Amino acid sequence: MDRKIYGRAGEVKIPYSEVVGRSYGGGVLELEPNEAEELPMPFIGADKLDLAEINRLMLESKIDEVLDITDKVLLIDGLGLSRSDALRLRTIWETLRNRRINRKHKVETISKAKAGR
């Protein structure tokens, strides 16, 4: 497994991807390859990631636990961010993600209301 794949799961690039990406229904976020290449990727300390553990968590859809691990290794230990800064980045991502997902639900609600006329 490539350590770069797991480095992409951290909080530095996720908020940025929410800004440059597009969502086309279902709340799925899409990035073009050239947009994904521009995402900031902190890899200092990536060699310390337990890829087997991260893979297991990903297969179990435990993204928050994966982010906890990658934040600690890449952001706090690797880049020297404080825990509060790492938490702030997580909160930014959650806010943007929730906005995208809620936008999907608003469209569905409006569509159902119009169909019921």
Protein Blocks (a to p, Z undefined) as FASTA:
>chain_A
ZZklmmmmpmklmmmmmmmmcceehhiacddfklmmmpccdfehklmpcfklmmmmmmno
paklmmmmmmmmmmmmmnopafklmmmmmmmmmmmmmmmmmmmmmmmmmmmmmmmZZ
